[in-house]
């Protein structure tokens, strides 16, 4: 499952370019707000095609297992609407994938739109002459489509975080990282030292956390290898994140090996690491994701980390919410 996930998600850089190229066809006009729940995609496709090879290909990518969750959860929740019933009500949905198969199409290929009928909305459209052509197009671009919708969900969360930002958290993050992380109201500062910040949104059954920490660059090679990232993580978390009982502390689970990939987002290069966290000496655990990158002066490694603890609930959306905050990071000099 992990290798399949990595293969699919290496298209992130291309996805960002696609998002930048999206056009707002209703620019200047007031659009209604989108409908639908976070993580839902409306797939506009005829029933026979949805139940055939094309539908299977779409589900294998967009409804594949979300990685590093204790329970099986799909990346997205998919709903099918036949082309003939795709009316104004359905056009308000937040995420729409349209399979446009018509021998009279002027051209074939992928088309991406933002705010086509509502806002903030994204629409991906597959234009093909026949079902075989549509299948080939989706198989070639499926990873990009998945990242396109993923980034759209992140952008909505970031926009909300900025609108309802807890501005008191800016200073402790900036002192360590030299940048700004936009956290919404509800998040509180739990711990702050010279090289470590712990931010938490703690409800009765769901806890969402952000860690910001740094450590000096001491290696000329192997700095951003998985072994070094995890060993540095374990050392810093043992010092700063205790468990509920004396002598317990957070560490990285070895039951399933973490994964990493190199990404570039808004001009910032970083290493994304995913895995499971656990508490040494206790039975707590859950998923985490981190971004590791150089400080602006190149002397330190900055790490932004998101993790959740929600033993009673599905975790896909909770992790997506807090992970999106990592993507809100921007260097202080770039903040307007």
N, C-alpha and C positions, 0 to 999 in steps of 0.2 A: 504494500500500500504506500509506504514512504517513498520508494523510488518512483512510483507512478505520480505521486504528488509533486516530487521535485521536477520531473520531466515537464509536467503541465505548467508549473509556476515559473519556469525560467523565461516565460514570455512577458514578464512584468515590464521590462524596459520598453518593449514594443507597445504594450498596452498604454503606457503613459503618453507615448507619441500619438496614439489614436485618440486618447481623451483630449489632448491638446488640439487636435484637428477637428473635433466635433463642432458642429455649427448649431446655433440656436435659431431654428427656422421661424420662431415666433418673437424674435428680438424686438423689443420695444412695445410688445403687447402684454397685457396683464393676463397671466395664465392661472388656472386653478391649482390648488395644491394636489399633490399626488395622493393616490389611495394605495392600499396594500400594506402588509406588514414588512418589517425589515427582514431581508434575506429571502424574499419571495421573488420569483421571476415568472411572468406570464409568457407562455410559449404559444404563439399563434401559428397553428399548423393543422392541416386536415387530419381527421381521426385516423384514416388508414395509414398515413405517413407516420403519425405519432406512435402507432402500434407496430410499425415495421422497423426496418434497419435504421432509418433516419432518426426516429424517436429513440431507439436504443442508443445510438451514438450520442445524442444530446444528453440523455440521462446519465450515460457513463462518465461524462465530463462534469456537467453542472450539478448532478445529484450524487456524485461520488462521495465516499466517506471523507468527512472533515478530519484532517490529520491530527494526531496527538490528543484525542479526546478519549476519556475512559469508556464512554458509551458510543455506539455507532450513531452518527448524525450526518445528514447530507450537507454538502457545501451550501446548497440553496434548496428551498422548497419550491417545486415546480407545479404550475397549474396549466392545463391545456385548454385553449379556446380555438375551435375550428375557424378557419378563415372567414366563412360566411356569416358568423355571428360576432365577429370582432367589431363591436359598435362603440358609440361614444362613451358608454359607461366603462368598458374595458380599457379604453385609450387613456384613462386617468391613472393607470397603474404605474408604480415607481420604476420597475424594471421590465422591459418588454423585449422578447426575442421573436422576430417575425421571419418565418420561412416563406419567401415569395417565389413560388415555382410557377413559371408561365413561359411557354414557348415564344410569346410575343415580347418578352422583356428586351429592352434596348441593349442591355449589357448585363454581365454577370459579375459577381464578387460580393464583398462585404461592405456594408455602409453603416456608419455610426452617427446617431443624432443625439443631441441633448435638448431637453425641454421642447419636445416635439408637440405634445398636446397638454402637458402639465409641467409643474416644476416642484422640486428638482427631479427631473426624469431623465433616464437614458434608454435609448432604443438601439438594438443591434439588429440588422436586417441582412438575411442571406438571399441574394438574388441569383436565381438559376433557371435554366431552360427546362430541366427535368429533375426527377428525384435523385438520379445518380449524380448529377452535377452538384445538387445541394448537399448530398452526403459527402462528396469529395471536398467541397468548400468548408464544411463544418469540421471535418477531420483535420484539415490543414490549419484552421483558425480557432479550433475549440479552446485551446489554452488561452489565447488572446481574449476570446469572448468571456471566459470565466474571470480573468483578471479585470476586464472592463467593468463587469458588474461588481466585482469585489471593491474596486477603487471607488465606484460610485457610492457604495454603502459607506466606505470610509469618509468620503468627502461630506456626506450628510452628517455624520457623527461629528466631524471636525467643525463644520459650520455651526452646529448646535453648541459645541464646547466653547467656541469663540463668542457666541451670542450670550451665553450664560456663564462666562468664565469666572473661576475663583482666582482673582488677580493676586491674592496674598501668597499664592504658591509660586509666583514668578521668581521672586528674589532668591529663595533657597536653591531652586533649580539653576538659575543663572550663575550663582556663585561657584557651582561645581562644573557646569558644562559650558558656560559662555553663551548659552542659548535659552530660548523660551519654549516651554511645553505648555500647551493650552489644555487645562483641565477644567471641566465644568463644575458648577456648584454641587455640593455633596461630597466632593473630595476634600480631605483634611490632611494636614501635615502630621505624620505620626512620629517621625524621627528625622533629625538633621545633624550631620557632623561635617567635618571639613571635606570629606570625600564620599559621603553617602547621604541620600535623601530617600525617605520612605513616605509615599503618599497613598492614602487609603480612602475608599468609599465602602464603608462597612454597614451592611444591613443585617437583619436577623439571620437570614438563610443564604445570603449571597454577599461575598466580599470580593471587591475588585481592587487591585493594587498596581501601583506604578513605582518602580525603583529607578533611581538615577545615581550612578556611581562612577568613579574613575579610578584608574591605577596607572602608575608610571610606565612609560615605554622602556623596557629593559632588554628587548630582543631586537636584533636586526633581521632575523629570519624566523618564520613560524609564529609571528605575533597573532595573526588572525587564523590560526588553525583551530579545528574543533577542540583538540586536546587542551590547548592553552586557554581558549575562551571558557571552557567548562571548569578547568582547574582554578582559574582566576575567579570565576563565579562562585564556586564552592568555598573558596577561602574567604571571600568578602561576605558572603551570606552567613557563614558560620559565625563571623564576628558581629554581624549586625541584625540578623533576623532570628531571634530565639523562638522556640516552640512554646507550647503552653506549660510544659513541665521543665523542671530544672535539668540542665544538661542536654536538652533537645534543641535542634536548630535545623533551619532549612538547608537542603542540599539538592543535587540533581539525581533523579532516579536513574539507576543503571539497568532497570528491567527492559527498557527499550532505548536504543541508542539515539541521542539527539541528532538532528540534521542541521545543515547550514547551507547558505547560498549567498552569493555576492550580488548586491543590488545597487541601483542608482536611482534616486528619487529627488526631484527638484534640485538637481545639481549636487546632491550630497551622496557620497558613496559610503556604504556600510555593509556589514555582514549580518544577515538575519540568522538567528539560531532558534530552533524550536525543540521542545522536549517536555518531559514531565518533571515537576518538582515534587519533593517529598520532605517530610520532617524526620530527621534521624532520631530514632527512639520513640516515634509515635506513628500513628496510622493516617495522618493527614497527607493530602497530595492533590495534584491537579496539573493542568497544562500551563506552559509559559512560552513566551516569545520575547526575544531581545534583539536590539540593534546595537552593534559595536562599531565604533569609528574613531578616527583621530580627533583630538582637540585641535583648535585652530592654530595653535603654536606647534603642534606635532609632538609635544612632550608627554601627553597622556592619552590613554584610551578611554573614551566616554562610552558608557553603556546605558541604554534606556531599556527597561524591562517591564513587561506587563504579565500579570498572572492572576488567576481567579481561584476562588474556593467556593464551590456551590454543590455540596454533596447530594442535595435533594433534587437538583434540577438539571436539565440539559444545559450545556455550557457554550454551545456554538455562538450564540448572540452575545453572551456576557463577555467572552473572550474577544469577539470582534469589536465590541464597544471599547474596551480598554486598549486593545492593540492599536486601534485607529488613532488614539491619542499620541502614540509614538510617531506617527506620520505627521502630526501637527508641529513637530519640532522645527525650529528655524533659528539660525544664528541671530544674536541680538542686533548685529549691524544690519540685518535684512528685514527686521521688524519695522513696519511703517506705523 
